[in-house]
Amino acid sequence: MEEIERETFSSFFGQLMTMIGVAVGLGAVWRFPYMVGRFGGSAFVLFYIFIVLFIGIPALMCEWTLGRHTKRGTLGAFEKGGLPGGKIVGAFLFGIVFFATGYYSNALGWVGFFALSEFVNALGLHFDASLILPPQEGFNLTSFLLQLLMTFSVIFTCGYVLLKGLRQGIEKISKWIVPGLFTILIILIFRSVTLEGANQGINWFIGRFAISELTPSVMAAALGMAFFSMSLGGTFMVIYGSYLHSNANIPKNALLTGVGASLAGILAGFAIFPAVFAFALEPSSGPDLIFSTLPQTFSRMPLGWLFGFLFFFGLFGAAFLSDVAAFEVLVRGITDNSRVERKKAVRIICAIVFVLAIPPMINFKVFIPWDLAFGSGMQALGSLLAVVTAVWFIRRSNALKELSEGMAKPFPVFLYWWMRIAIPTAILFVGINWILESLFHVRIFG
């Protein structure tokens, strides 16, 4: 294929908001708080921050290096980066993104439905948002039809944004959604921490730390969470890396993106846990923390409908940007490697993703394995392959040139070697831990 002229971000602010937006997603605002609840609070939070700084941000640099150097997304970057079997690897990860985007769009529909329910309840109409959630097993027609409707709406909206392109679509909405999300979180924090009994939640979340709580299982969970919350996986960040301007400072942008994504998760924790403790609810309720525990929390506070609406609306916005990124991986994969024009590619991708979103709608016995297989596990594998390609198969001088662009001094060689050795080792640990726990129900650490 001829080299295609590639659109780049129009401004540093737009670029930063886009990168933070895709990194935040459901991971920071939904998964981070319930993982904190599951793994005991402060010890998890502090080690997570450590991992983001020393593992997550360097891994993000690698993915952007791969994307900018090759000017390709998942389908093409690995082959052009020199990875043996790169064409097959890219095609495999490209296929995984199809399945992952289907179930993610479905989950995003749940969040949108919960936001609508909070608004409708404010009008005095009782509206049970949990009707959209799939049953644990079996089949529920009401849930299925509601999921079809909301998933179609999500995919249609993503398609509209994608038709506008990078600058007028993705970058433009990111400039509004990301600042809006942080504004909403700050409003929620003010309401949450001023509730009677909120201090207990603050102390549990970040105020106490005992070295005995930093167990190997907590460290492994924090490591996996860092990759999830920063959208690492050889997909989203590779395609957005290909849109970076040739003189964009990759280390600086990676640091700001990592800090922004982490801050969103921590702010979400401050918005959630003080309120949960104030109403004596259970902080370690797992994924149900958002869809079960929090609605109970909002229903018990003055103007709870307003704060509930703001929370789910903000969560929807954050997750929407990640969904758009997933679609962009697929759309650009087609336009980069064929003569299909963008509008037609968007329509084809949206139709395929909608069909693939249907199986996880049936029940949680389908949805959860779908999530584990096409989400958590494959993210570790994709990120490992992206890092290895960037720092082992792209010529060292080329990789260092990409990493040094926009810097006053050359990129430190010792950090390059850290990226070659420590980052792949850490990702391998996450992947092996995930395989043993999720597929074989074996825990490395008791």
Order of alpha helices (4+ residues) and beta strands (2+ residues): alpha-alpha-alpha-alpha-alpha-alpha-alpha-alpha-alpha-alpha-alpha-alpha-alpha-alpha-alpha-alpha-alpha-alpha-alpha
